[in-house]
Amino acid sequence: MTITEQLAEEAKALIGDRAEVKFPNYADVPFFNQDEEFPNPTAAVAAAFLALVNA
């Protein structure tokens, strides 16, 4: 159990019956890599240059 999970469980114990506490499960959420979402400008320029050189 991570420190964040331990702290969340302690907070839940302190809250007791005064509120309903739910913890999200992020196991099924895919990782987001911004480099894959938006091309790196340097890489795009390099690819365009190589395309011109090899043409």
CHARMM-style PDB file with segment names, atoms N, HN, CA, C and O in Angstrom:
ATOM      1  N   MET     1       0.852  -1.172   0.000  1.00  0.00      PROA
ATOM      2  CA  MET     1       0.000   0.000   0.000  1.00  0.00      PROA
ATOM      3  C   MET     1       0.899   1.237   0.000  1.00  0.00      PROA
ATOM      4  O   MET     1       1.849   1.330   0.776  1.00  0.00      PROA
ATOM      5  N   THR     2       0.581   2.180  -0.882  1.00  0.00      PROA
ATOM      6  HN  THR     2      -0.191   2.105  -1.513  1.00  0.00      PROA
ATOM      7  CA  THR     2       1.389   3.395  -0.989  1.00  0.00      PROA
ATOM      8  C   THR     2       1.114   4.334   0.178  1.00  0.00      PROA
ATOM      9  O   THR     2       0.133   4.170   0.902  1.00  0.00      PROA
ATOM     10  N   ILE     3       1.988   5.316   0.352  1.00  0.00      PROA
ATOM     11  HN  ILE     3       2.785   5.449  -0.236  1.00  0.00      PROA
ATOM     12  CA  ILE     3       1.802   6.297   1.420  1.00  0.00      PROA
ATOM     13  C   ILE     3       0.520   7.093   1.185  1.00  0.00      PROA
ATOM     14  O   ILE     3      -0.168   7.455   2.140  1.00  0.00      PROA
ATOM     15  N   THR     4       0.195   7.365  -0.072  1.00  0.00      PROA
ATOM     16  HN  THR     4       0.754   7.071  -0.847  1.00  0.00      PROA
ATOM     17  CA  THR     4      -1.033   8.093  -0.391  1.00  0.00      PROA
ATOM     18  C   THR     4      -2.256   7.279   0.015  1.00  0.00      PROA
ATOM     19  O   THR     4      -3.211   7.816   0.576  1.00  0.00      PROA
ATOM     20  N   GLU     5      -2.221   5.992  -0.270  1.00  0.00      PROA
ATOM     21  HN  GLU     5      -1.445   5.555  -0.727  1.00  0.00      PROA
ATOM     22  CA  GLU     5      -3.330   5.118   0.125  1.00  0.00      PROA
ATOM     23  C   GLU     5      -3.438   5.033   1.640  1.00  0.00      PROA
ATOM     24  O   GLU     5      -4.543   5.018   2.184  1.00  0.00      PROA
ATOM     25  N   GLN     6      -2.309   4.977   2.320  1.00  0.00      PROA
ATOM     26  HN  GLN     6      -1.412   4.989   1.878  1.00  0.00      PROA
ATOM     27  CA  GLN     6      -2.322   4.933   3.783  1.00  0.00      PROA
ATOM     28  C   GLN     6      -2.926   6.207   4.360  1.00  0.00      PROA
ATOM     29  O   GLN     6      -3.728   6.151   5.292  1.00  0.00      PROA
ATOM     30  N   LEU     7      -2.541   7.355   3.807  1.00  0.00      PROA
ATOM     31  HN  LEU     7      -1.889   7.401   3.050  1.00  0.00      PROA
ATOM     32  CA  LEU     7      -3.098   8.629   4.277  1.00  0.00      PROA
ATOM     33  C   LEU     7      -4.594   8.708   4.002  1.00  0.00      PROA
ATOM     34  O   LEU     7      -5.353   9.213   4.829  1.00  0.00      PROA
ATOM     35  N   ALA     8      -5.018   8.215   2.850  1.00  0.00      PROA
ATOM     36  HN  ALA     8      -4.401   7.805   2.178  1.00  0.00      PROA
ATOM     37  CA  ALA     8      -6.443   8.223   2.518  1.00  0.00      PROA
ATOM     38  C   ALA     8      -7.231   7.337   3.475  1.00  0.00      PROA
ATOM     39  O   ALA     8      -8.327   7.701   3.899  1.00  0.00      PROA
ATOM     40  N   GLU     9      -6.683   6.191   3.810  1.00  0.00      PROA
ATOM     41  HN  GLU     9      -5.792   5.896   3.465  1.00  0.00      PROA
ATOM     42  CA  GLU     9      -7.350   5.295   4.760  1.00  0.00      PROA
ATOM     43  C   GLU     9      -7.431   5.931   6.146  1.00  0.00      PROA
ATOM     44  O   GLU     9      -8.443   5.788   6.832  1.00  0.00      PROA
ATOM     45  N   GLU    10      -6.385   6.624   6.560  1.00  0.00      PROA
ATOM     46  HN  GLU    10      -5.563   6.740   6.002  1.00  0.00      PROA
ATOM     47  CA  GLU    10      -6.412   7.323   7.851  1.00  0.00      PROA
ATOM     48  C   GLU    10      -7.465   8.426   7.849  1.00  0.00      PROA
ATOM     49  O   GLU    10      -8.183   8.607   8.833  1.00  0.00      PROA
ATOM     50  N   ALA    11      -7.556   9.162   6.744  1.00  0.00      PROA
ATOM     51  HN  ALA    11      -6.973   9.015   5.945  1.00  0.00      PROA
ATOM     52  CA  ALA    11      -8.572  10.209   6.636  1.00  0.00      PROA
ATOM     53  C   ALA    11      -9.967   9.600   6.703  1.00  0.00      PROA
ATOM     54  O   ALA    11     -10.860  10.151   7.347  1.00  0.00      PROA
ATOM     55  N   LYS    12     -10.152   8.472   6.041  1.00  0.00      PROA
ATOM     56  HN  LYS    12      -9.427   8.025   5.518  1.00  0.00      PROA
ATOM     57  CA  LYS    12     -11.442   7.778   6.074  1.00  0.00      PROA
ATOM     58  C   LYS    12     -11.786   7.355   7.497  1.00  0.00      PROA
ATOM     59  O   LYS    12     -12.932   7.484   7.927  1.00  0.00      PROA
ATOM     60  N   ALA    13     -10.798   6.853   8.223  1.00  0.00      PROA
ATOM     61  HN  ALA    13      -9.867   6.748   7.874  1.00  0.00      PROA
ATOM     62  CA  ALA    13     -11.032   6.439   9.608  1.00  0.00      PROA
ATOM     63  C   ALA    13     -11.401   7.634  10.483  1.00  0.00      PROA
ATOM     64  O   ALA    13     -12.262   7.523  11.356  1.00  0.00      PROA
ATOM     65  N   LEU    14     -10.756   8.769  10.254  1.00  0.00      PROA
ATOM     66  HN  LEU    14     -10.057   8.859   9.545  1.00  0.00      PROA
ATOM     67  CA  LEU    14     -11.065   9.971  11.037  1.00  0.00      PROA
ATOM     68  C   LEU    14     -12.465  10.506  10.729  1.00  0.00      PROA
ATOM     69  O   LEU    14     -13.144  11.019  11.618  1.00  0.00      PROA
ATOM     70  N   ILE    15     -12.889  10.388   9.487  1.00  0.00      PROA
ATOM     71  HN  ILE    15     -12.337   9.971   8.765  1.00  0.00      PROA
ATOM     72  CA  ILE    15     -14.217  10.861   9.092  1.00  0.00      PROA
ATOM     73  C   ILE    15     -15.306   9.983   9.690  1.00  0.00      PROA
ATOM     74  O   ILE    15     -16.366  10.466  10.089  1.00  0.00      PROA
ATOM     75  N   GLY    16     -15.028   8.694   9.746  1.00  0.00      PROA
ATOM     76  HN  GLY    16     -14.167   8.302   9.422  1.00  0.00      PROA
ATOM     77  CA  GLY    16     -15.987   7.766  10.344  1.00  0.00      PROA
ATOM     78  C   GLY    16     -17.287   7.690   9.564  1.00  0.00      PROA
ATOM     79  O   GLY    16     -17.283   7.596   8.337  1.00  0.00      PROA
ATOM     80  N   ASP    17     -18.415   7.732  10.296  1.00  0.00      PROA
ATOM     81  HN  ASP    17     -18.418   7.809  11.293  1.00  0.00      PROA
ATOM     82  CA  ASP    17     -19.738   7.610   9.688  1.00  0.00      PROA
ATOM     83  C   ASP    17     -20.299   8.945   9.214  1.00  0.00      PROA
ATOM     84  O   ASP    17     -21.429   8.993   8.727  1.00  0.00      PROA
ATOM     85  N   ARG    18     -19.554  10.006   9.342  1.00  0.00      PROA
ATOM     86  HN  ARG    18     -18.636   9.966   9.738  1.00  0.00      PROA
ATOM     87  CA  ARG    18     -20.074  11.332   8.987  1.00  0.00      PROA
ATOM     88  C   ARG    18     -20.155  11.562   7.486  1.00  0.00      PROA
ATOM     89  O   ARG    18     -20.845  12.477   7.036  1.00  0.00      PROA
ATOM     90  N   ALA    19     -19.466  10.751   6.715  1.00  0.00      PROA
ATOM     91  HN  ALA    19     -18.906  10.008   7.080  1.00  0.00      PROA
ATOM     92  CA  ALA    19     -19.497  10.897   5.257  1.00  0.00      PROA
ATOM     93  C   ALA    19     -19.145   9.563   4.611  1.00  0.00      PROA
ATOM     94  O   ALA    19     -18.483   8.715   5.210  1.00  0.00      PROA
ATOM     95  N   GLU    20     -19.604   9.401   3.380  1.00  0.00      PROA
ATOM     96  HN  GLU    20     -20.142  10.089   2.893  1.00  0.00      PROA
ATOM     97  CA  GLU    20     -19.245   8.220   2.606  1.00  0.00      PROA
ATOM     98  C   GLU    20     -17.966   8.532   1.840  1.00  0.00      PROA
ATOM     99  O   GLU    20     -17.883   9.544   1.145  1.00  0.00      PROA
ATOM    100  N   VAL    21     -16.983   7.671   1.969  1.00  0.00      PROA
ATOM    101  HN  VAL    21     -17.050   6.848   2.534  1.00  0.00      PROA
ATOM    102  CA  VAL    21     -15.694   7.890   1.317  1.00  0.00      PROA
ATOM    103  C   VAL    21     -15.488   6.807   0.266  1.00  0.00      PROA
ATOM    104  O   VAL    21     -15.616   5.615   0.546  1.00  0.00      PROA
ATOM    105  N   LYS    22     -15.168   7.242  -0.945  1.00  0.00      PROA
ATOM    106  HN  LYS    22     -15.064   8.210  -1.172  1.00  0.00      PROA
ATOM    107  CA  LYS    22     -14.877   6.311  -2.034  1.00  0.00      PROA
ATOM    108  C   LYS    22     -13.503   6.636  -2.599  1.00  0.00      PROA
ATOM    109  O   LYS    22     -13.096   7.797  -2.642  1.00  0.00      PROA
ATOM    110  N   PHE    23     -12.798   5.606  -3.029  1.00  0.00      PROA
ATOM    111  HN  PHE    23     -13.128   4.663  -2.994  1.00  0.00      PROA
ATOM    112  CA  PHE    23     -11.476   5.777  -3.617  1.00  0.00      PROA
ATOM    113  C   PHE    23     -11.529   5.343  -5.077  1.00  0.00      PROA
ATOM    114  O   PHE    23     -11.968   4.230  -5.369  1.00  0.00      PROA
ATOM    115  N   PRO    24     -11.093   6.197  -5.998  1.00  0.00      PROA
ATOM    116  CA  PRO    24     -11.109   5.810  -7.416  1.00  0.00      PROA
ATOM    117  C   PRO    24     -10.042   4.762  -7.707  1.00  0.00      PROA
ATOM    118  O   PRO    24      -9.000   4.717  -7.054  1.00  0.00      PROA
ATOM    119  N   ASN    25     -10.317   3.932  -8.687  1.00  0.00      PROA
ATOM    120  HN  ASN    25     -11.164   3.969  -9.218  1.00  0.00      PROA
ATOM    121  CA  ASN    25      -9.359   2.923  -9.120  1.00  0.00      PROA
ATOM    122  C   ASN    25      -8.857   3.329 -10.502  1.00  0.00      PROA
ATOM    123  O   ASN    25      -9.607   3.293 -11.478  1.00  0.00      PROA
ATOM    124  N   TYR    26      -7.612   3.708 -10.578  1.00  0.00      PROA
ATOM    125  HN  TYR    26      -7.002   3.738  -9.785  1.00  0.00      PROA
ATOM    126  CA  TYR    26      -7.029   4.178 -11.833  1.00  0.00      PROA
ATOM    127  C   TYR    26      -6.298   3.074 -12.598  1.00  0.00      PROA
ATOM    128  O   TYR    26      -5.576   3.362 -13.553  1.00  0.00      PROA
ATOM    129  N   ALA    27      -6.474   1.834 -12.197  1.00  0.00      PROA
ATOM    130  HN  ALA    27      -7.060   1.600 -11.422  1.00  0.00      PROA
ATOM    131  CA  ALA    27      -5.733   0.738 -12.821  1.00  0.00      PROA
ATOM    132  C   ALA    27      -6.050   0.586 -14.303  1.00  0.00      PROA
ATOM    133  O   ALA    27      -5.180   0.194 -15.080  1.00  0.00      PROA
ATOM    134  N   ASP    28      -7.278   0.890 -14.707  1.00  0.00      PROA
ATOM    135  HN  ASP    28      -7.985   1.209 -14.075  1.00  0.00      PROA
ATOM    136  CA  ASP    28      -7.671   0.694 -16.097  1.00  0.00      PROA
ATOM    137  C   ASP    28      -7.501   1.938 -16.959  1.00  0.00      PROA
ATOM    138  O   ASP    28      -7.810   1.904 -18.150  1.00  0.00      PROA
ATOM    139  N   VAL    29      -7.021   3.025 -16.388  1.00  0.00      PROA
ATOM    140  HN  VAL    29      -6.770   3.052 -15.420  1.00  0.00      PROA
ATOM    141  CA  VAL    29      -6.825   4.258 -17.143  1.00  0.00      PROA
ATOM    142  C   VAL    29      -5.472   4.181 -17.855  1.00  0.00      PROA
ATOM    143  O   VAL    29      -4.447   3.969 -17.208  1.00  0.00      PROA
ATOM    144  N   PRO    30      -5.459   4.349 -19.181  1.00  0.00      PROA
ATOM    145  CA  PRO    30      -4.172   4.264 -19.889  1.00  0.00      PROA
ATOM    146  C   PRO    30      -3.284   5.463 -19.568  1.00  0.00      PROA
ATOM    147  O   PRO    30      -3.771   6.555 -19.275  1.00  0.00      PROA
ATOM    148  N   PHE    31      -2.003   5.242 -19.628  1.00  0.00      PROA
ATOM    149  HN  PHE    31      -1.607   4.355 -19.866  1.00  0.00      PROA
ATOM    150  CA  PHE    31      -1.051   6.327 -19.417  1.00  0.00      PROA
ATOM    151  C   PHE    31      -1.138   7.313 -20.574  1.00  0.00      PROA
ATOM    152  O   PHE    31      -1.376   6.913 -21.714  1.00  0.00      PROA
ATOM    153  N   PHE    32      -0.951   8.578 -20.295  1.00  0.00      PROA
ATOM    154  HN  PHE    32      -0.758   8.903 -19.370  1.00  0.00      PROA
ATOM    155  CA  PHE    32      -0.975   9.619 -21.324  1.00  0.00      PROA
ATOM    156  C   PHE    32       0.441  10.104 -21.542  1.00  0.00      PROA
ATOM    157  O   PHE    32       1.124  10.513 -20.603  1.00  0.00      PROA
ATOM    158  N   ASN    33       0.870  10.055 -22.780  1.00  0.00      PROA
ATOM    159  HN  ASN    33       0.315   9.723 -23.542  1.00  0.00      PROA
ATOM    160  CA  ASN    33       2.186  10.547 -23.136  1.00  0.00      PROA
ATOM    161  C   ASN    33       1.988  11.694 -24.115  1.00  0.00      PROA
ATOM    162  O   ASN    33       1.625  11.464 -25.268  1.00  0.00      PROA
ATOM    163  N   GLN    34       2.221  12.922 -23.675  1.00  0.00      PROA
ATOM    164  HN  GLN    34       2.516  13.108 -22.738  1.00  0.00      PROA
ATOM    165  CA  GLN    34       1.983  14.091 -24.510  1.00  0.00      PROA
ATOM    166  C   GLN    34       2.833  14.057 -25.775  1.00  0.00      PROA
ATOM    167  O   GLN    34       2.427  14.595 -26.805  1.00  0.00      PROA
ATOM    168  N   ASP    35       3.999  13.437 -25.711  1.00  0.00      PROA
ATOM    169  HN  ASP    35       4.329  13.000 -24.874  1.00  0.00      PROA
ATOM    170  CA  ASP    35       4.853  13.354 -26.895  1.00  0.00      PROA
ATOM    171  C   ASP    35       4.199  12.520 -27.995  1.00  0.00      PROA
ATOM    172  O   ASP    35       4.423  12.772 -29.179  1.00  0.00      PROA
ATOM    173  N   GLU    36       3.401  11.537 -27.614  1.00  0.00      PROA
ATOM    174  HN  GLU    36       3.219  11.333 -26.653  1.00  0.00      PROA
ATOM    175  CA  GLU    36       2.707  10.728 -28.607  1.00  0.00      PROA
ATOM    176  C   GLU    36       1.455  11.435 -29.114  1.00  0.00      PROA
ATOM    177  O   GLU    36       1.028  11.212 -30.247  1.00  0.00      PROA
ATOM    178  N   GLU    37       0.872  12.281 -28.282  1.00  0.00      PROA
ATOM    179  HN  GLU    37       1.219  12.463 -27.362  1.00  0.00      PROA
ATOM    180  CA  GLU    37      -0.341  12.999 -28.671  1.00  0.00      PROA
ATOM    181  C   GLU    37      -0.032  14.126 -29.655  1.00  0.00      PROA
ATOM    182  O   GLU    37      -0.741  14.304 -30.645  1.00  0.00      PROA
ATOM    183  N   PHE    38       1.010  14.874 -29.382  1.00  0.00      PROA
ATOM    184  HN  PHE    38       1.586  14.729 -28.577  1.00  0.00      PROA
ATOM    185  CA  PHE    38       1.405  15.999 -30.225  1.00  0.00      PROA
ATOM    186  C   PHE    38       2.856  15.794 -30.634  1.00  0.00      PROA
ATOM    187  O   PHE    38       3.715  15.645 -29.765  1.00  0.00      PROA
ATOM    188  N   PRO    39       3.155  15.781 -31.927  1.00  0.00      PROA
ATOM    189  CA  PRO    39       4.536  15.536 -32.354  1.00  0.00      PROA
ATOM    190  C   PRO    39       5.504  16.585 -31.801  1.00  0.00      PROA
ATOM    191  O   PRO    39       5.176  17.764 -31.672  1.00  0.00      PROA
ATOM    192  N   ASN    40       6.666  16.125 -31.494  1.00  0.00      PROA
ATOM    193  HN  ASN    40       6.933  15.167 -31.599  1.00  0.00      PROA
ATOM    194  CA  ASN    40       7.734  16.999 -31.034  1.00  0.00      PROA
ATOM    195  C   ASN    40       8.145  17.879 -32.212  1.00  0.00      PROA
ATOM    196  O   ASN    40       8.500  17.345 -33.262  1.00  0.00      PROA
ATOM    197  N   PRO    41       8.110  19.209 -32.079  1.00  0.00      PROA
ATOM    198  CA  PRO    41       8.455  20.085 -33.215  1.00  0.00      PROA
ATOM    199  C   PRO    41       9.841  19.808 -33.783  1.00  0.00      PROA
ATOM    200  O   PRO    41      10.030  19.846 -34.999  1.00  0.00      PROA
ATOM    201  N   THR    42      10.806  19.532 -32.923  1.00  0.00      PROA
ATOM    202  HN  THR    42      10.652  19.501 -31.935  1.00  0.00      PROA
ATOM    203  CA  THR    42      12.161  19.245 -33.397  1.00  0.00      PROA
ATOM    204  C   THR    42      12.171  17.984 -34.244  1.00  0.00      PROA
ATOM    205  O   THR    42      12.813  17.944 -35.294  1.00  0.00      PROA
ATOM    206  N   ALA    43      11.469  16.966 -33.799  1.00  0.00      PROA
ATOM    207  HN  ALA    43      10.947  16.999 -32.947  1.00  0.00      PROA
ATOM    208  CA  ALA    43      11.408  15.715 -34.552  1.00  0.00      PROA
ATOM    209  C   ALA    43      10.686  15.916 -35.880  1.00  0.00      PROA
ATOM    210  O   ALA    43      11.066  15.322 -36.889  1.00  0.00      PROA
ATOM    211  N   ALA    44       9.655  16.743 -35.886  1.00  0.00      PROA
ATOM    212  HN  ALA    44       9.346  17.226 -35.067  1.00  0.00      PROA
ATOM    213  CA  ALA    44       8.913  17.013 -37.126  1.00  0.00      PROA
ATOM    214  C   ALA    44       9.795  17.741 -38.132  1.00  0.00      PROA
ATOM    215  O   ALA    44       9.769  17.420 -39.320  1.00  0.00      PROA
ATOM    216  N   VAL    45      10.569  18.709 -37.677  1.00  0.00      PROA
ATOM    217  HN  VAL    45      10.590  18.970 -36.712  1.00  0.00      PROA
ATOM    218  CA  VAL    45      11.480  19.446 -38.561  1.00  0.00      PROA
ATOM    219  C   VAL    45      12.558  18.509 -39.092  1.00  0.00      PROA
ATOM    220  O   VAL    45      12.892  18.558 -40.276  1.00  0.00      PROA
ATOM    221  N   ALA    46      13.101  17.659 -38.232  1.00  0.00      PROA
ATOM    222  HN  ALA    46      12.829  17.619 -37.270  1.00  0.00      PROA
ATOM    223  CA  ALA    46      14.130  16.711 -38.656  1.00  0.00      PROA
ATOM    224  C   ALA    46      13.575  15.741 -39.690  1.00  0.00      PROA
ATOM    225  O   ALA    46      14.251  15.433 -40.672  1.00  0.00      PROA
ATOM    226  N   ALA    47      12.360  15.260 -39.484  1.00  0.00      PROA
ATOM    227  HN  ALA    47      11.811  15.510 -38.687  1.00  0.00      PROA
ATOM    228  CA  ALA    47      11.747  14.334 -40.437  1.00  0.00      PROA
ATOM    229  C   ALA    47      11.506  15.019 -41.776  1.00  0.00      PROA
ATOM    230  O   ALA    47      11.734  14.422 -42.828  1.00  0.00      PROA
ATOM    231  N   ALA    48      11.050  16.259 -41.744  1.00  0.00      PROA
ATOM    232  HN  ALA    48      10.866  16.744 -40.889  1.00  0.00      PROA
ATOM    233  CA  ALA    48      10.827  17.003 -42.987  1.00  0.00      PROA
ATOM    234  C   ALA    48      12.143  17.232 -43.719  1.00  0.00      PROA
ATOM    235  O   ALA    48      12.205  17.113 -44.943  1.00  0.00      PROA
ATOM    236  N   PHE    49      13.189  17.559 -42.979  1.00  0.00      PROA
ATOM    237  HN  PHE    49      13.139  17.656 -41.985  1.00  0.00      PROA
ATOM    238  CA  PHE    49      14.512  17.773 -43.579  1.00  0.00      PROA
ATOM    239  C   PHE    49      15.012  16.491 -44.234  1.00  0.00      PROA
ATOM    240  O   PHE    49      15.493  16.517 -45.367  1.00  0.00      PROA
ATOM    241  N   LEU    50      14.902  15.368 -43.523  1.00  0.00      PROA
ATOM    242  HN  LEU    50      14.511  15.347 -42.603  1.00  0.00      PROA
ATOM    243  CA  LEU    50      15.356  14.092 -44.082  1.00  0.00      PROA
ATOM    244  C   LEU    50      14.545  13.718 -45.314  1.00  0.00      PROA
ATOM    245  O   LEU    50      15.091  13.151 -46.261  1.00  0.00      PROA
ATOM    246  N   ALA    51      13.264  14.022 -45.317  1.00  0.00      PROA
ATOM    247  HN  ALA    51      12.821  14.482 -44.547  1.00  0.00      PROA
ATOM    248  CA  ALA    51      12.431  13.731 -46.483  1.00  0.00      PROA
ATOM    249  C   ALA    51      12.898  14.541 -47.686  1.00  0.00      PROA
ATOM    250  O   ALA    51      12.907  14.037 -48.809  1.00  0.00      PROA
ATOM    251  N   LEU    52      13.286  15.791 -47.460  1.00  0.00      PROA
ATOM    252  HN  LEU    52      13.279  16.201 -46.548  1.00  0.00      PROA
ATOM    253  CA  LEU    52      13.784  16.628 -48.557  1.00  0.00      PROA
ATOM    254  C   LEU    52      15.140  16.148 -49.054  1.00  0.00      PROA
ATOM    255  O   LEU    52      15.390  16.125 -50.259  1.00  0.00      PROA
ATOM    256  N   VAL    53      16.011  15.767 -48.135  1.00  0.00      PROA
ATOM    257  HN  VAL    53      15.808  15.785 -47.156  1.00  0.00      PROA
ATOM    258  CA  VAL    53      17.353  15.314 -48.505  1.00  0.00      PROA
ATOM    259  C   VAL    53      17.276  14.004 -49.281  1.00  0.00      PROA
ATOM    260  O   VAL    53      18.004  13.813 -50.255  1.00  0.00      PROA
ATOM    261  N   ASN    54      16.404  13.113 -48.856  1.00  0.00      PROA
ATOM    262  HN  ASN    54      15.812  13.269 -48.065  1.00  0.00      PROA
ATOM    263  CA  ASN    54      16.295  11.794 -49.489  1.00  0.00      PROA
ATOM    264  C   ASN    54      15.406  11.800 -50.724  1.00  0.00      PROA
ATOM    265  O   ASN    54      15.257  10.761 -51.367  1.00  0.00      PROA
ATOM    266  N   ALA    55      14.814  12.927 -51.076  1.00  0.00      PROA
ATOM    267  HN  ALA    55      14.935  13.771 -50.554  1.00  0.00      PROA
ATOM    268  CA  ALA    55      13.891  12.979 -52.230  1.00  0.00      PROA
ATOM    269  C   ALA    55      14.646  12.999 -53.541  1.00  0.00      PROA
ATOM    270  OT1 ALA    55      14.031  13.042 -54.607  1.00  0.00      PROA
TER     271      ALA     55
END
